[in-house]
């Protein structure tokens, strides 16, 4: 049960807030080809919930690239990825998923609620994607794949940045991770946060349900989306129909 009137809501990006229609993946694969001289095979590989550094390591390892070589050139590959991503995703080019603008507007208008990011994207990539979706003004802090390759380490980082930004301490029960992948649920559990799963990404709903998050939503357009995210004991500020 939430313990106070304050909430820290941490959103994943890809599959939860937006879709890039595969353009981000193309940018990354192009960067890997240009950096390592190979174009990794992605058939059967799931990007869902993984951090960018993790994706680079896993794809290249599967392609037979030695670990030392991966590490030596990974920063160069990710820098190239950002260059290609900016070309692939001009402002206004990313799809905002159903219900996202309304839910974010409602949360922004709700007293005591503070929004952040918890995403596997490296921080500059997250900024480019949010700009492409017109959501770049919503989130002032977060934790990113550039902070740790292991997503399960990101909730404490996000909490510390939230504390620095707001001056508030957020208890475990007052922290919520909203994401579309199995890794989002595992990350929330590792950080002792509440987990709200949204079935708008590549992970089937039944897979999310089997992990027993605190709530599962078909999308953020679901009628109970706000109640699921905020939890008990936090009344919404009405009206909340404005759009971001």
Secondary structure, DSSP 8 states (H G I E B T S, - for coil): ---SS-EEEEE--BTTTEE-TTHHHHHHHHHHHHHHS-----TT---TT--HHHHHHHHHHHTT--HHHHHHHHHHHHHHHHHHHHHH--TT-SEE-TTHHHHHHHHHTSTTEEEEEE-SS-HHHHHHHHHHHT-TTT---EE-TTT-SSGGGHHHHHHHHHHHHHS----GGGEEEEESSHHHHHHHHHTT-EEEEETTSSS-HHHHHHTT-SEEES-TTSTTHHHHHH-TT----S------
